[in-house]
Each structure stands twice: as C-alpha cells, then as structure tokens.
Amino acid sequence: MTDKGMTMQGLGAMAVGILGIIVIFTIIPIVGNELDAAVTMPAGSDWNASENADLPTGVSLWTSLGGILKVGAIVIVIAGFLRTLQGLRS
C-alpha cells in the first residue's frame, strides 16, 4: 500500500486544531482577567501585587507561553502541508 499523504481526516483534524488554538487565544485572556479581579489581597500579604513587584503576572506567563503555542501551530501546519505535497507526488 502506497502512502497517499495527508487524508481528509488529517486535514479536518488540523482545521479543528487551528480552531482550538484560536479559541484558546480568545478565551484565556478573558478567564485570566476574571481570576485577577476575583480576589482582593489584603494589605501586607506577600501575594499583593502592589506591595510585591516581583510576583509573576498572568500576562507575563501567557505572553511567554503564547509564543510557544504559536510556533507549535505553525510547525504543525507546515508539516501537514508537506505531507499533502508528499501525497500529490506519489
């Protein structure tokens, strides 16, 4: 049996994955904002961002992880494209 490259199921799975990444990039900042606003920290607490400037924020964490997610998505799309081209060749 010869390899036919990317199938319709593979293309569909890739489309669902890309849609999932779009949803993640849309929903996560909203959820993070709600979590930040959900609890007020008392004065003197180590977790109070106004008193402890070294605390990691959700924005900084999401900025660093978001870039990794984008690179992963680009690699997957390129791999699917190359797999499709491989199927056209045979």
PyMOL commands that place a pseudoatom at each C-alpha (Angstrom):
pseudoatom trace, name=CA, resn=MET, resi=1, chain=A, elem=C, hetatm=0, pos=[0.000, 0.000, 0.000]
pseudoatom trace, name=CA, resn=THR, resi=2, chain=A, elem=C, hetatm=0, pos=[1.499, 3.322, -1.028]
pseudoatom trace, name=CA, resn=ASP, resi=3, chain=A, elem=C, hetatm=0, pos=[1.403, 6.359, 1.183]
pseudoatom trace, name=CA, resn=LYS, resi=4, chain=A, elem=C, hetatm=0, pos=[-1.150, 8.885, -0.071]
pseudoatom trace, name=CA, resn=GLY, resi=5, chain=A, elem=C, hetatm=0, pos=[-0.015, 11.759, 2.135]
pseudoatom trace, name=CA, resn=MET, resi=6, chain=A, elem=C, hetatm=0, pos=[-2.474, 13.772, 4.186]
pseudoatom trace, name=CA, resn=THR, resi=7, chain=A, elem=C, hetatm=0, pos=[-6.023, 12.442, 4.176]
pseudoatom trace, name=CA, resn=MET, resi=8, chain=A, elem=C, hetatm=0, pos=[-9.258, 14.361, 4.596]
pseudoatom trace, name=CA, resn=GLN, resi=9, chain=A, elem=C, hetatm=0, pos=[-9.382, 13.212, 8.224]
pseudoatom trace, name=CA, resn=GLY, resi=10, chain=A, elem=C, hetatm=0, pos=[-5.928, 14.666, 8.750]
pseudoatom trace, name=CA, resn=LEU, resi=11, chain=A, elem=C, hetatm=0, pos=[-6.896, 17.968, 7.162]
pseudoatom trace, name=CA, resn=GLY, resi=12, chain=A, elem=C, hetatm=0, pos=[-10.074, 18.044, 9.257]
pseudoatom trace, name=CA, resn=ALA, resi=13, chain=A, elem=C, hetatm=0, pos=[-8.100, 17.350, 12.425]
pseudoatom trace, name=CA, resn=MET, resi=14, chain=A, elem=C, hetatm=0, pos=[-5.676, 20.140, 11.536]
pseudoatom trace, name=CA, resn=ALA, resi=15, chain=A, elem=C, hetatm=0, pos=[-8.575, 22.558, 10.980]
pseudoatom trace, name=CA, resn=VAL, resi=16, chain=A, elem=C, hetatm=0, pos=[-10.106, 21.602, 14.336]
pseudoatom trace, name=CA, resn=GLY, resi=17, chain=A, elem=C, hetatm=0, pos=[-6.707, 22.100, 15.990]
pseudoatom trace, name=CA, resn=ILE, resi=18, chain=A, elem=C, hetatm=0, pos=[-6.296, 25.559, 14.476]
pseudoatom trace, name=CA, resn=LEU, resi=19, chain=A, elem=C, hetatm=0, pos=[-9.821, 26.449, 15.564]
pseudoatom trace, name=CA, resn=GLY, resi=20, chain=A, elem=C, hetatm=0, pos=[-8.945, 25.208, 19.057]
pseudoatom trace, name=CA, resn=ILE, resi=21, chain=A, elem=C, hetatm=0, pos=[-5.881, 27.457, 19.178]
pseudoatom trace, name=CA, resn=ILE, resi=22, chain=A, elem=C, hetatm=0, pos=[-7.999, 30.435, 18.107]
pseudoatom trace, name=CA, resn=VAL, resi=23, chain=A, elem=C, hetatm=0, pos=[-10.487, 29.653, 20.871]
pseudoatom trace, name=CA, resn=ILE, resi=24, chain=A, elem=C, hetatm=0, pos=[-7.688, 29.304, 23.430]
pseudoatom trace, name=CA, resn=PHE, resi=25, chain=A, elem=C, hetatm=0, pos=[-6.192, 32.671, 22.453]
pseudoatom trace, name=CA, resn=THR, resi=26, chain=A, elem=C, hetatm=0, pos=[-9.659, 34.223, 22.719]
pseudoatom trace, name=CA, resn=ILE, resi=27, chain=A, elem=C, hetatm=0, pos=[-10.832, 32.664, 25.994]
pseudoatom trace, name=CA, resn=ILE, resi=28, chain=A, elem=C, hetatm=0, pos=[-7.673, 32.522, 28.149]
pseudoatom trace, name=CA, resn=PRO, resi=29, chain=A, elem=C, hetatm=0, pos=[-7.163, 36.317, 28.477]
pseudoatom trace, name=CA, resn=ILE, resi=30, chain=A, elem=C, hetatm=0, pos=[-10.813, 36.723, 29.486]
pseudoatom trace, name=CA, resn=VAL, resi=31, chain=A, elem=C, hetatm=0, pos=[-10.532, 33.990, 32.119]
pseudoatom trace, name=CA, resn=GLY, resi=32, chain=A, elem=C, hetatm=0, pos=[-7.242, 35.463, 33.388]
pseudoatom trace, name=CA, resn=ASN, resi=33, chain=A, elem=C, hetatm=0, pos=[-8.801, 38.876, 33.779]
pseudoatom trace, name=CA, resn=GLU, resi=34, chain=A, elem=C, hetatm=0, pos=[-11.723, 37.399, 35.719]
pseudoatom trace, name=CA, resn=LEU, resi=35, chain=A, elem=C, hetatm=0, pos=[-9.339, 35.496, 38.016]
pseudoatom trace, name=CA, resn=ASP, resi=36, chain=A, elem=C, hetatm=0, pos=[-7.250, 38.596, 38.672]
pseudoatom trace, name=CA, resn=ALA, resi=37, chain=A, elem=C, hetatm=0, pos=[-10.346, 40.577, 39.600]
pseudoatom trace, name=CA, resn=ALA, resi=38, chain=A, elem=C, hetatm=0, pos=[-11.959, 37.773, 41.654]
pseudoatom trace, name=CA, resn=VAL, resi=39, chain=A, elem=C, hetatm=0, pos=[-9.976, 38.189, 44.861]
pseudoatom trace, name=CA, resn=THR, resi=40, chain=A, elem=C, hetatm=0, pos=[-8.565, 41.275, 46.512]
pseudoatom trace, name=CA, resn=MET, resi=41, chain=A, elem=C, hetatm=0, pos=[-5.416, 40.675, 48.503]
pseudoatom trace, name=CA, resn=PRO, resi=42, chain=A, elem=C, hetatm=0, pos=[-5.207, 42.213, 51.963]
pseudoatom trace, name=CA, resn=ALA, resi=43, chain=A, elem=C, hetatm=0, pos=[-2.537, 44.799, 52.704]
pseudoatom trace, name=CA, resn=GLY, resi=44, chain=A, elem=C, hetatm=0, pos=[0.677, 43.226, 53.923]
pseudoatom trace, name=CA, resn=SER, resi=45, chain=A, elem=C, hetatm=0, pos=[0.147, 39.977, 52.042]
pseudoatom trace, name=CA, resn=ASP, resi=46, chain=A, elem=C, hetatm=0, pos=[3.091, 38.530, 50.125]
pseudoatom trace, name=CA, resn=TRP, resi=47, chain=A, elem=C, hetatm=0, pos=[0.709, 37.971, 47.199]
pseudoatom trace, name=CA, resn=ASN, resi=48, chain=A, elem=C, hetatm=0, pos=[-0.400, 41.597, 46.992]
pseudoatom trace, name=CA, resn=ALA, resi=49, chain=A, elem=C, hetatm=0, pos=[0.958, 42.867, 43.662]
pseudoatom trace, name=CA, resn=SER, resi=50, chain=A, elem=C, hetatm=0, pos=[1.002, 46.481, 44.821]
pseudoatom trace, name=CA, resn=GLU, resi=51, chain=A, elem=C, hetatm=0, pos=[3.421, 45.575, 47.647]
pseudoatom trace, name=CA, resn=ASN, resi=52, chain=A, elem=C, hetatm=0, pos=[5.461, 42.829, 45.972]
pseudoatom trace, name=CA, resn=ALA, resi=53, chain=A, elem=C, hetatm=0, pos=[6.624, 43.843, 42.493]
pseudoatom trace, name=CA, resn=ASP, resi=54, chain=A, elem=C, hetatm=0, pos=[8.420, 40.500, 41.869]
pseudoatom trace, name=CA, resn=LEU, resi=55, chain=A, elem=C, hetatm=0, pos=[5.238, 38.479, 41.528]
pseudoatom trace, name=CA, resn=PRO, resi=56, chain=A, elem=C, hetatm=0, pos=[4.736, 36.795, 38.171]
pseudoatom trace, name=CA, resn=THR, resi=57, chain=A, elem=C, hetatm=0, pos=[1.601, 38.021, 36.471]
pseudoatom trace, name=CA, resn=GLY, resi=58, chain=A, elem=C, hetatm=0, pos=[-0.790, 36.099, 34.291]
pseudoatom trace, name=CA, resn=VAL, resi=59, chain=A, elem=C, hetatm=0, pos=[0.003, 38.433, 31.426]
pseudoatom trace, name=CA, resn=SER, resi=60, chain=A, elem=C, hetatm=0, pos=[3.733, 37.708, 31.516]
pseudoatom trace, name=CA, resn=LEU, resi=61, chain=A, elem=C, hetatm=0, pos=[3.136, 33.972, 31.771]
pseudoatom trace, name=CA, resn=TRP, resi=62, chain=A, elem=C, hetatm=0, pos=[0.619, 33.996, 28.917]
pseudoatom trace, name=CA, resn=THR, resi=63, chain=A, elem=C, hetatm=0, pos=[2.945, 36.114, 26.767]
pseudoatom trace, name=CA, resn=SER, resi=64, chain=A, elem=C, hetatm=0, pos=[5.764, 33.600, 27.082]
pseudoatom trace, name=CA, resn=LEU, resi=65, chain=A, elem=C, hetatm=0, pos=[3.571, 30.509, 26.651]
pseudoatom trace, name=CA, resn=GLY, resi=66, chain=A, elem=C, hetatm=0, pos=[1.550, 32.052, 23.829]
pseudoatom trace, name=CA, resn=GLY, resi=67, chain=A, elem=C, hetatm=0, pos=[4.628, 32.416, 21.670]
pseudoatom trace, name=CA, resn=ILE, resi=68, chain=A, elem=C, hetatm=0, pos=[5.487, 28.740, 22.121]
pseudoatom trace, name=CA, resn=LEU, resi=69, chain=A, elem=C, hetatm=0, pos=[1.926, 27.774, 21.200]
pseudoatom trace, name=CA, resn=LYS, resi=70, chain=A, elem=C, hetatm=0, pos=[2.067, 29.867, 18.035]
pseudoatom trace, name=CA, resn=VAL, resi=71, chain=A, elem=C, hetatm=0, pos=[5.355, 28.296, 16.930]
pseudoatom trace, name=CA, resn=GLY, resi=72, chain=A, elem=C, hetatm=0, pos=[3.925, 24.828, 17.559]
pseudoatom trace, name=CA, resn=ALA, resi=73, chain=A, elem=C, hetatm=0, pos=[0.857, 25.621, 15.471]
pseudoatom trace, name=CA, resn=ILE, resi=74, chain=A, elem=C, hetatm=0, pos=[2.981, 26.933, 12.607]
pseudoatom trace, name=CA, resn=VAL, resi=75, chain=A, elem=C, hetatm=0, pos=[5.140, 23.784, 12.676]
pseudoatom trace, name=CA, resn=ILE, resi=76, chain=A, elem=C, hetatm=0, pos=[2.057, 21.553, 12.579]
pseudoatom trace, name=CA, resn=VAL, resi=77, chain=A, elem=C, hetatm=0, pos=[0.552, 23.456, 9.638]
pseudoatom trace, name=CA, resn=ILE, resi=78, chain=A, elem=C, hetatm=0, pos=[3.821, 23.278, 7.691]
pseudoatom trace, name=CA, resn=ALA, resi=79, chain=A, elem=C, hetatm=0, pos=[4.134, 19.559, 8.441]
pseudoatom trace, name=CA, resn=GLY, resi=80, chain=A, elem=C, hetatm=0, pos=[0.585, 18.965, 7.181]
pseudoatom trace, name=CA, resn=PHE, resi=81, chain=A, elem=C, hetatm=0, pos=[1.300, 20.941, 4.032]
pseudoatom trace, name=CA, resn=LEU, resi=82, chain=A, elem=C, hetatm=0, pos=[4.460, 18.942, 3.355]
pseudoatom trace, name=CA, resn=ARG, resi=83, chain=A, elem=C, hetatm=0, pos=[2.571, 15.702, 3.991]
pseudoatom trace, name=CA, resn=THR, resi=84, chain=A, elem=C, hetatm=0, pos=[-0.057, 16.790, 1.465]
pseudoatom trace, name=CA, resn=LEU, resi=85, chain=A, elem=C, hetatm=0, pos=[2.629, 17.571, -1.107]
pseudoatom trace, name=CA, resn=GLN, resi=86, chain=A, elem=C, hetatm=0, pos=[4.146, 14.152, -0.496]
pseudoatom trace, name=CA, resn=GLY, resi=87, chain=A, elem=C, hetatm=0, pos=[0.785, 12.564, -1.305]
pseudoatom trace, name=CA, resn=LEU, resi=88, chain=A, elem=C, hetatm=0, pos=[0.496, 14.527, -4.551]
pseudoatom trace, name=CA, resn=ARG, resi=89, chain=A, elem=C, hetatm=0, pos=[3.874, 13.295, -5.688]
pseudoatom trace, name=CA, resn=SER, resi=90, chain=A, elem=C, hetatm=0, pos=[3.034, 9.593, -5.430]
for i in range(1, 90): cmd.bond("trace and resi %d" % i, "trace and resi %d" % (i + 1))
show_as sticks, trace
zoom trace
